Amino acid sequence: LVAGPLAGKRVLVTSGPTHEPIDPVRYIANRSSGAQGTAIAAALRDLGAQVVFVTGPAQAARPEGVEVIEVETARQMRAAVLAALPVDAAVFAAAVADWRVASEHLSKIKKTKGALPVLEFTENPDILAEVAQLPEARPRLVVGFAAETDDVVAHATAKRARKGCDWILANDVSPATGIMGGPDNAVVLISDEGAEVWPRMAKAEVAARLAQRIAEALMA
Ligand code: C5P
């Protein structure tokens, strides 16, 4: 029997980057390490939650004691997320690629003298927005992230409204902060109560604090 304030609650966490194929050997990716999402999954588990962890191809070691679903592309992540519903709460920490190559080449693109390949892009599904706006299976609490480099609170507040999620954890990822890929995070929690600035702390502490807040929200 699992004890803790989240015992009996099922929560979903997305994490890591996505890889969007160009051809069988090449892909588009981003620098997400999966560190913050992994820490959040572990913190929710530590409070007793049953955690479904949907991760792209991230460096971070997979958390123990959670259900891990490995995906590669945004479309696979969307399918895995929808299949994991219903959940009580969902945290979207993945850095999902905004675009994918419109027509993936089924064989390797050959190097041809004098002819450069041209890639055309198409938009990926916005998993957070879709889940936050589900008419029936919407989780009670939907949490998104917003990585911003300027006007953090204003941009994140607008993003929260646009996506329809309950909370946005906004972080300043300008290069000078050293947050991207680093051990610390400095976040602002945006909710319908406004913006709450958290001090800079280790990603594990951000995760513990968020998990605690999620527990309080689900108990309310
Ligand atoms: O719009 P933007 O990518 O800045 O929003 C970030 C938030 O939306 C993150 O929580 C991220 O996990 C989520 N997201 C998503 N699916 C996408 C793009 C972003 O779930 N295609």
Boltz pocket constraint, residues with backbone or C-beta under 6 A from the ligand:
constraints:
  - pocket:
      binder: B
      contacts: [[A, 14], [A, 74], [A, 92], [A, 93], [A, 94], [A, 95], [A, 96], [A, 97], [A, 98], [A, 124], [A, 125], [A, 126], [A, 127], [A, 128], [A, 129], [A, 143], [A, 144], [A, 145], [A, 146], [A, 147]]
      max_distance: 6.0
